[in-house]
Amino acid sequence: MINFERLKDIREDHDLSQKKMSEILKVRRSTYSVWELGINIIPLNHVSDFADYFGYSIDYVLGLTYKKENNKIKGFDKKIVGKRIKELRIKNHLSQKELAIVLNVTQACITRYEKGLVEISTSNMYKLSKTFNISMNYLCGKEPIKEKEYSF
């Protein structure tokens, strides 16, 4: 389960208000607030921006690891994410249809993810990471090569 409390803990550890954090992420304070509470799931591009701002890995921000590793690459690119999802699918000898079943989405959705046309949800990326024991940082293009797989 995604650890949304970590968003709050990180923000408070850096003495930032929700208002300031929402300004950094370019969203309304109320939008940021519901992410912190876990009422709505923070979109992956905003998780990436949050991690980049504080210099932490996406894996740390979402509670997948206790290591506060820095991102090697900043920013977020749906095309890189799509390429890495496709690589993961092929490495695990899965068809798009089979991966769609794992994520409870349509095959067409997997096609759009892999082509970088649609941003995968944070919860689906988290599920990929947990299911295949691979770093979200790598899947999100924050690491240039897959240096390691995490044990969660």
N, C-alpha and C positions, 0 to 999 in steps of 0.2 A: 504494500500500500504506500502511496506517495506520502511523504512526510511534509505536509504543508506548513507545519509549525516551524520548520527550519527557515522558511522565508522570513517569518517574524523574528526568530532568534538572530539571524544574520543581520537583519535591518537594525534591530535594537542594539546588537553588539557594536554597531558602527554609529550609534546615536543619531539615527535618522528617523524622522517622523514618516507616517504613511503618506502624508501630503508630499513631502520631499521625494519619497520613493516613487510615488505616482508621477511626479514631474520628470524624474529621471527616465522612467519607462514610457513617458508620453501617453498616459492614460488618466482617467478620472480617479480621484482618491477612492470613491466608492467601488470602482472596478477593482482596484488593487486590494482593497479591504476584503472583498469576498474571495479573492484568491488566497489571501493569508488565512482566512477562516476555513478554506477548503470547500466553500459552498459552490464556487465555480472553479474549474481547473484552469490554471494559468496557461495560456498558449505557449507552444514550444519556442517561438521566436522571442517572446518576452522572458522565458526562462533563460534563454541564451543571453539576452541583454543583461539580465539580472546577474548571471554568473560572470559575464565579462566585466561588469561594473565593479564587482567585489574581488575579481581575480580568482574565483573558485571554479571547480569543475561543475558541470551540470549534474553529474552523479552525486556530488556532495550536496548541492542545493536541494535535490529531490530526495535525499536520504538513502541513496543506494550505497554510499560508502561514508566512512568517517574521515577519509583522507581529504585534506583541503588543497588538492592539487590545482595548480593554475592551468587555465586553458592555454594551449600552445597557439591556437588560431582563434582570432576574435571574429565576431559576426555570425550571420546565419544565412545559409543558402539552401533553398528547397531542392535545388538540382543536385547538390552534393548529398543531401540527406536521401534523396530518391535513389541515387547511384549506390549508396551504401546499403540501403534496404534491399535493393536488387541483388547486390553481392552476397548479402546475408542469406537471402532466399535461395540463391543458386548454390551457395556453399552447403546449405542444409538439405539440398536435393528436394526442394519444395516447388510446386507449381504456384502460380499466382492464386489459383482457386484454393489450394491447401493453406496458403498463408492467410487468405481472406477468412477462412474458417477459424484459424487461430485467433485472429483479431476481431472476429465477428463483424466483418464488413463485407462489401461486395468485391468480386474480382475486379470490376471496373474501378473501384476505389484504389485497389493495390496498383493497378496500371497508372492511375493519376499520381499516386505517391511516387512511384518509380520514375516517372517522367518529370517529376518536380513541378507538376501543375497545381498540386494541392498540398498544403502543409499537413502532415500527419499530426493527429492530436497528441498532446503530451501523454495522456493515459495509454494510448496505443504504442507510443514509442517506449514508454516505461514497461509495458507488457512485453514488447520485443526484447528489451534489454534483459528482463528477468527470465523470460522463457529460453532465450538462447545464450544467457550468461555472457553478455557482451556490454561493454561500456556505452552509455548513452553519449558520452563525450565523443567517442569514435563515430558512432552512428550520426551524430549531428555535425560532423566535420570539424570538431575542435582539436582532433589529433590527426596529423598528416598520414600516419600509417597505424595499423592496428598493432600496437606494441604489446598489449596484454589484454587478457580477458579477466574480468573481475569475478571473484567469488563473493556472492552476496550473503 
